Amino acid sequence: MIISTTPTLEGRPVREYLGIVAGETIVGANVVRDFFASITDVIGGRAGAYEEVLGRARAEALEEMSDRAHDLGGNAVVGVHLSYEAVGQTGSMLMVTATGTAVKV
């Protein structure tokens, strides 16, 4: 499956547009991760535990979107957009959404 943020693929003309596809993932932050992230905020540096969770959530959202495109008969998704949003009553969960257009190239 080809996944691209661009609306076209160089050298691969779109033969058929199959529709909009999306993949969503919601991840929660646990207390231990929050604790270590707060220490990182105080002493500086990167919050590696959060970056790992964010990367995994992004990969899952893209995979789900790709699976939906495949179910429509597509072999590529173009115009992909990723969005991130805090959700839940306290904003303690993060939703990652991947959207794009399923196509046959």
C-alpha positions as CSV (number, residue, x, y, z in Angstrom):
1,M,0.0,0.0,0.0
2,I,1.4,3.4,-1.0
3,I,0.6,6.2,1.5
4,S,1.3,9.8,0.6
5,T,0.5,13.2,1.9
6,T,0.5,14.5,-1.7
7,P,-2.6,14.5,-3.8
8,T,-0.9,12.6,-6.6
9,L,1.9,10.1,-7.0
10,E,4.6,10.9,-9.5
11,G,4.7,8.5,-12.4
12,R,1.7,6.6,-11.0
13,P,-1.6,8.1,-12.4
14,V,-4.7,7.5,-10.4
15,R,-7.0,5.2,-12.3
16,E,-9.9,5.3,-9.9
17,Y,-10.9,7.3,-6.8
18,L,-12.6,5.0,-4.2
19,G,-13.5,7.4,-1.5
20,I,-12.4,8.9,1.8
21,V,-10.9,6.5,4.4
22,A,-9.9,7.1,8.0
23,G,-8.2,5.4,10.8
24,E,-8.5,6.4,14.5
25,T,-6.6,5.4,17.6
26,I,-7.1,6.6,21.1
27,V,-4.3,6.1,23.7
28,G,-4.3,6.8,27.4
29,A,-1.4,8.1,29.4
30,N,-0.6,6.1,32.5
31,V,0.5,7.5,35.9
32,V,4.1,6.3,35.6
33,R,4.6,7.8,32.2
34,D,3.0,11.1,33.4
35,F,5.4,11.1,36.4
36,F,8.5,10.6,34.3
37,A,7.3,13.2,31.7
38,S,6.9,15.7,34.5
39,I,10.5,15.1,35.6
40,T,11.6,15.6,32.0
41,D,9.7,18.9,31.9
42,V,11.6,20.1,35.0
43,I,15.1,19.0,34.1
44,G,14.7,19.3,30.3
45,G,15.1,16.8,27.5
46,R,12.7,14.8,25.5
47,A,9.8,12.7,26.9
48,G,10.8,9.4,25.2
49,A,7.9,7.4,26.8
50,Y,5.3,9.8,25.3
51,E,7.1,9.9,21.9
52,E,7.0,6.1,21.8
53,V,3.3,6.0,22.5
54,L,2.6,8.8,20.0
55,G,4.6,6.9,17.3
56,R,2.7,3.7,18.0
57,A,-0.7,5.5,17.9
58,R,0.3,7.1,14.6
59,A,1.3,3.8,13.1
60,E,-1.9,2.1,14.2
61,A,-4.1,4.9,12.7
62,L,-2.2,4.7,9.4
63,E,-2.5,0.9,9.4
64,E,-6.3,1.1,10.1
65,M,-6.7,3.7,7.3
66,S,-4.7,1.5,4.9
67,D,-6.8,-1.5,5.8
68,R,-10.0,0.4,4.9
69,A,-8.5,1.5,1.6
70,H,-7.6,-2.1,0.9
71,D,-11.2,-3.2,1.7
72,L,-12.4,-0.8,-1.0
73,G,-10.0,-2.3,-3.5
74,G,-7.4,0.4,-3.3
75,N,-3.6,0.1,-3.5
76,A,-2.8,3.6,-2.4
77,V,-4.0,6.4,-0.2
78,V,-3.3,10.0,-1.3
79,G,-3.8,13.4,0.4
80,V,-3.2,11.8,3.9
81,H,-3.6,14.1,6.9
82,L,-2.8,13.3,10.5
83,S,-4.5,15.0,13.4
84,Y,-4.0,14.8,17.1
85,E,-6.5,15.8,19.8
86,A,-6.7,15.4,23.6
87,V,-10.0,13.7,24.5
88,G,-11.7,12.6,27.7
89,Q,-13.0,14.5,30.7
90,T,-9.6,15.5,31.9
91,G,-7.9,15.4,28.5
92,S,-5.8,12.5,29.6
93,M,-6.2,10.5,26.4
94,L,-4.9,11.3,22.9
95,M,-6.8,10.6,19.7
96,V,-4.7,10.2,16.5
97,T,-6.7,10.3,13.3
98,A,-5.4,9.6,9.8
99,T,-7.6,10.5,6.8
100,G,-7.0,10.3,3.1
101,T,-8.5,9.3,-0.3
102,A,-8.3,5.6,-1.3
103,V,-7.3,5.2,-4.9
104,K,-6.2,2.6,-7.5
105,V,-3.0,3.5,-9.2
